Amino acid sequence: MNKLTFSIGGVHPHDNKISRGCAIETLPLPGTVYVSMAQHLGAPAKPVVAVGDKVKAGQVIAEPGGFISAFVHSPVSGTVKSIAPRKDLAGNWMTHVEITVESDEWAEGIDLSDTLVTEIPQDRAFILDRIKACGVVGLGGATFPTHVKLNPAPGKVAECLILNGAECEPYLTSDFRIMVERPREIVVGAAIMQKVLGCRCVIGVEENKPEAIEALGKAIAELGYKNMEVAVLKKRYPQGGEKQLIDAVLHRQVKSGCLPIDAGAVVQNVATSLAVYEAVQKNKPLVTNTLTVTGDCLPVDKQHNYLFRIGTPLSYIMEQAGGIPEGAAKIISGGPMMGKAISNVDACTVKGSSSILYLSREATERKPESGCIRCGRCSDACPMGLEPFLLNRLYKAGDLASLEHNAVQDCIECGCCLYSCPANIPLLDYIRQAKGQVMGVIRARAAAAKAAAEAAKKKDE
């Protein structure tokens, strides 16, 4: 079978899929949940409940705060205890709705049965409204509201829906487990999105997941979908990146400043497809997801894949999994390449939470930085075709204009440059900061242009 991959850069870190054999377990409910209003890309949601209100699992507790935003639902049944700022994973203060858990009663109209529903609604608008109402967001990392992504702007046409089942980050296995355990729901979810977009579908899965490839292929055949297929991808990081998947599947490059839809593609994660299925076919809001507890210093019998409720404190999950291992030097949310260190273990899960990763000092301790030796390995590894060594130099010189000219804003922060640098230069750290500064300039420029256009319009009137 021909294996697909992207054409620029990439690295080959070890899989370390230690938890791949751990079936999904349902995490017991904690005594209290803290539901963030900022767990999606775009404007934070606005609470529509008050302290003292009784809520049920699946009930709306916050509405979108803008066009790019999402509904938030209660993951449990109980009483709203507070609505106040609370620190998130990174230690930033964000509004959370605190709910004391009293039972596991769900709101009316939500189907919690295991019965597979294959009959897809014919009304495109109904499907989009249901996805929006259930608060579904992308679960591949960006948490972009799914109903917006599935409704391209006028003139933009999707030729292919690409489902991301690569899960190319080392250690993570939550996507693998849902592909193995719930392939039919994922496939029906894909068919629902196909219905909305009116295009073919390709589910991309890396070659190191043969069980998932087989399960999804079998589900497609059993359900009789003719315009859907599983594509086997080479094991290569970052194979799961949107632009890399489009390159691998469609052999098209997404140009700088453009979106995937400009290349005729819409990319969604397999977990998002499952959430779409549950929203449209079961009327179940996105209040659960699957999370991996793993790490190089964690014994095999302490590895887990948990089905969790959003708002569950990380400290509670750690306790349920047996506590923080003695050899853990760093705890990460996400994978070792693109994940973020957890500075606050009392922070809570959000819709996009994917892992609690424990890494030893040996795995995380950086070697002393030395001078660049001009080897070019970082450029060879960059999947966006950038020159990290140059961006690093421009950042240290404070040359924002040249950084923008050399497309630092296109960096996907995958860490391939840092991984491949023999001089141990923290290239990702520097480039991430440079990207933030340049994006600030770009946003300010756009805001100024908009203000000038509005002023000119008023003057003409």
N, C-alpha and C positions, 0 to 999 in steps of 0.2 A: 504494500500500500504506500502511495506517495505521501510523504510527510511534509507539511507546509511550515514555513517560518518566514520571519521578516528579513529584509535585505541589508539592513544597516546595523552594525554594532552588536551589542549583546555580550553576556558573560555566562559562565556555567558553574554557579555555586552548587555545593552538594545539596541534595534533596532534603535530607534529615526529616523525612515524613514519618517520624516515630509513631505518631498517633493514628496512622491511616487505618489500622485494624480495630480502632475503638468505635463501636457503634454509638449512635447518638443517644444520650441519656437525657431525660427531662429533669431539669434542675428544680428542686423543691422551691416553693415560694418563700421569699424572705419576709420578715416582719414588717418592713417598710421599704417602699421604693421611692426614688427621686427621679422624676421624669423631666429631662431637659427640654427647653423650648428652642434650643439651637442644635438640633441633631440632623440637620439637612443643609444642603448648600442653599444660600440665599438668605432672605430676611427671617429672623426668628419668628416662631409662632406666637400668637397672642392668647393668653389663657382666657377661657370662657367659663371657668368655674371659680368658686369662692371658698375660702376657708370654712370648713364645717359641712360642705356639700358631700352627699353620699354619691359614689360613682360605681359603675360596674365595668368589668373588663370589656374593652372594645368600645366604650363610650367616648365621644369626642370631649377632650378637655382643653384643646387649643386650636385656633383656626389660623390659616395662612396669614403671614404678615405682609405679603406682597405677591407679585406675579410669580417670582421664583421663591417658593416657600411650600410648606406642606402642613396638612392637618396632623395633630398629635392626639393619640387616644390613650386612655387609661389602660395599663397592662394588667390591672388587678381590680378586685372589688373591695371597696373600703371607704374611708373618710379622708377628705382633703385636710391635712393638718397644717400645711403652710404653703405659701407661694413666695419664694424669696431667692436671692442670689445664693449660689453654692459653687464651689470650685469644681471644674471639670478635670479631665485627664491631665491637661497641661498646666493646671493650677489657675486657670482664668475663671473669673466670676461670671456665671451664667444663671439666668432665671430657671428655677426648677419647681415643679409641683410635687410636693411631698404627700404621699398617700399611705396611710396606715392600712395594712392588709387585714381584711376581716373574713374573707371567704374567696372562693374561686367561681363566683357567679358571673356569667357573661351576659352582655346586653342582648336583647331580643333580636332575632333575625340572623344570627351568626351560626353557620353550620360547622360544628366541630367534629362531625363524623369523618371516618376514613373512606367513605364512598367516593369513588372517582366520578366526577361530573365532566363529561366530554362534549356535551352539546354547547357550542359557543354562541353567545348572543350575536344577532346579526346587526344590531344598531351600533355603529362605530362611536357615536356620541355617548351612548349609554356606557360602553366599555371605558372610555376615557373618564367619564364622570365617576364611575365606580372606583377606578384606580386612584383618582384624585381624592375622593371621599374617604378612602381607606388609608391615605397617607403613605402610599408606596413611594419609595425613593430608591435610587441605585445602590446596590449593596456590594459593589466592586471596589468601593473606597471613596468615591466622590460624593455620594448621597445626593445626586441631582434629582429633583422631583421627576418621577417617571412619566407622569401624564404630559408634562411639558416636552420631554424628549421624544415622546411618541407622536407628537403633533407638530411636525416641521413647519417652518414659516412658508408662506405662499411662494411658489417657485422652486422650493426645495423638494426633491423626490428621493425617497429611499428605494434603492434597488435591491438591498440585501440587509436583513436583520442578522447580526452576528452575535451569538450567545457565547460569552466568555466562560469557559470551563477549564481554562489553563491552570489556574491556581499555581502560578510559577514561583511565588515566594516560598523559600525554604520553610519547613516546619508546619505550615498551615495545612489543615486537612478538612475543614468544615465544609467547603464546597464539594470536595471528593465524596464525603459521606452522604450529602443530600443527593448527589448524582447516582450513587449506588443504591440508596435506600428509597428515594422518591423520584425516580426518573420519569414516570408517567405524568406526574403533576408538573414537572419542569417542562416536559414536551407539550402538554396542553397549554401551559402558560406561554410558551413560544408561539403556539398556533394562534392564541388570542392576540398577541402583539403583531403577528403576521396579518391577521384580519384587519387590524387598525392601519397598518402601514401599506398593505397590499403588495407584498414582495416575498421573495424566497427567504429561507432561513438556513444558516450554517451554524452548527454548534461546534466550536473549536475546543478540543481537549488534548492536553499534552500526552505524549506517548507513554509516560510513566504511570498512567492511570488506565490500564487496559480494562479493568472491571467496570469503570465508568463509561468507557467507549462502548463496551458490549451492552451495558444496561440501557443506555440512551438509544443505541441503534435498534435494540429489540423493542423498546417502547414505541419508537417511530413506526416500525414495521407493524406492530400489533394494532396501533391506532389508525394505520392506513394513511398517514400523511405523505403526500407525493412530492411536495415542494420543500422538503426539509431533509437535511443530511448531517451526519457527524463527520467533521474533518479532523484527522489526526495531525497534531502539531508536534514539531520537534521540541525536545526539552531544552529550553533556552530562555534565559531571563533577559528582559522583561516581556516574555511572550504574551502576557495578559494585558499589556497596555493597549488602549484603544487604537492608537495609530499603528502600533505594531501588528495588531490583529487584522486591521484593514489591509495592511501591506501583505501579510501572510495569505489571507483568504482571497482578496480581490486584486492583489498586485498593484495597488494604487497608493500613492503618497498623499498624505494630507498636508497641504502647503501651509507655511507659516502664516499664522493669523486666521486660519480657516478651521471649520468644524468638521467632524466626521461626516455629517450630512452633505457637506460640499463635495465629498468623494462618493456620495451615493450610499452611505452606510449609516446604520444605527446600531450601536453596540450596547448590549445589556449583559449583566452578570447572570449566571444560572440561578443564584439565590434570588435575584430580582424576579426572574421568570416564575419561580415558586411563589413568591409574594404576590405576583400578578394573578396567578391561578387562584390563590386563596382569596384574594380580593374580589375578583369577578365571579368566580364559581361558588364561593362559600360566604361571600360578604364578610370576610374576616379582615379587620384592619391589621396593619403591620405593627404588631406589638411583641412578636417573637422573632428570634433569629438563632442561628447556630454558631457557636463559639468554640474554638480549640484551646485547651489548656495543655501546654507542652513545653519542651525545653531540653537542652543538652544536659542539664543538671537534675532533671526530674526522672525518677525511676519509671520504668515502663508501666508498672501497675498504678501509677499516679497520673498517667496521661488520660485526657478525656476530650470528648466532643459533646458539648452540652446544648440542649435547646433551652434558651433562657428568655425571660421577660425583660423588655427594656426597662431601665430604671433600677435594675438590680445592682447593689453596691459590689464593686470588684472585690472588696475585702471579704464579702460573704461567699462569693464564688471560690476565692482562694481557700477559705476555710472548709467549704464543702469538698474541695479537691484534695484536702490533706494538709493545707498550710503552705507557706512559702518555703521551698527547699533550702537547706542550709548553704548549699553552694551557689545560690543565686546572687550575682553581682549587679544585675540589671533586670528590670521587669519592663516588658515592651507590649504595647497594644498594637497588634498588626505583626507583620513579618520583620525579620532582621534587616532587610534591605530598605524598606520604605516605612516601616512602623515608627511609632513615636514612643520614647521612654515615658513611663508612667511616673509622674512626680507626686501623685496623690492617690493612694490605694483606696481611699474612701470615696473616690469618684465612682460614677455609676455607668452602666452600659447604656449605649444609645443604639439606634436602629442599625448603624453600620459596624458595630463592634464585631471583630472577627477572631480575636485571640487574646489570651494572656500568655505571654512567652517569657519563660525564665532562661536567662543566659548566664553562663559562668564567667568568671573574670578572664579566663583564657580566651573565651569566644568574643569578649567585648573590649578588652584592653587594647588601646591603640599603641602602636609602636612609635618611637620618636620621629617627628617630622624632619625631613632633610630637604635640601634644595632640589628643585626640579631638574631632572637629567635630560630633558627634551627627548624622551623616548617615544612619545606619541601614543602610548598605550591607552591613555584616557580618551583620545580622539577616536582610536580604533574601536573602543568599547561603547562609545556614546550611541544609543539607538536613534537619537534625533539628528545625528550628523553634526553636532556642535564640536567646538574645540575647547574643552574644559581648561586646559593649561592657559589659553589666551584669556578666557573669561576670568580666571583667577587673577591674572596679572592686571587686567583692566579694573577689576573690583578693588584691588589694593591701591590702584592709582586714582580711584574715585571717578573714573571716566564713564558716567552713565550714558552719554550719547553713543559711545562706541560699544558699550554693553548691549544697548538696544539694537544697534546696527548689526551686531553679531548674534542677535536673536537669543539672548539669555532668557527672555520670556518664554521661549519654547521648551525650556528644560522641564522634564517630567519628574525630576527629583527621584530617579530610580536608584541612584547610588552606584551605577556601573563604573563611573570614573574613580570614585573613592576605592572601590573594590579592586580595581586594576592598577592603581598607582604604586610603583615599587618604592617611591620616595615617601610614602605614607602621608602625603599632603591631604588634609581634610577638604578636598575639593568640593564635595557636596555642601558642606557647611558654608563655605564662602559663596558658592554659586547660589545657594538658596537665599542668602542675605542680599546678594546682588539682584536676583530676580525680584525680590520683594520691593526693593528700592525702585527698580525700573517699572514695575507694574504700578507703583504709586504715581510715577511721573505720567504714565500712559493714561491712568484713570483721571488724573488732574487735567490733563490736556483735553480728554474727551468731555469732561464736565465744563471746562471753559468754552469749548466749541459749542456745546449745547446751549449754554447761557448766552453766548454771543448770537446764536441763531434765533433764540427766543426774543432777545432784545431787538434784533433787526426786524423780526416779524411784527412786534408791537409797534415799532416805529413806522413801518409801512401801513399799518392799520390806522 
